[in-house]
């Protein structure tokens, strides 16, 4: 948001997201103070994309596997 009940212009924050079957923003998942993204790939692997604090991402890290049986990840 823009802080005034509106939206800023869209911005690309990565590529290859089409290979993911679920994407969510859990907030600060790893406790470093930056907003992170979790994504599940078609093989059921859950990946953490840690935010770098500058509108980008650090290297992804595997959180776990066998998540493909989950229909709702909150």
Secondary structure, DSSP 8 states (H G I E B T S, - for coil): --SSSS--------S-GGGEEEEEEEESTTSSSS-EEEEEETTS-EEEE-B-SSSSB---EEEES-GGG-S---
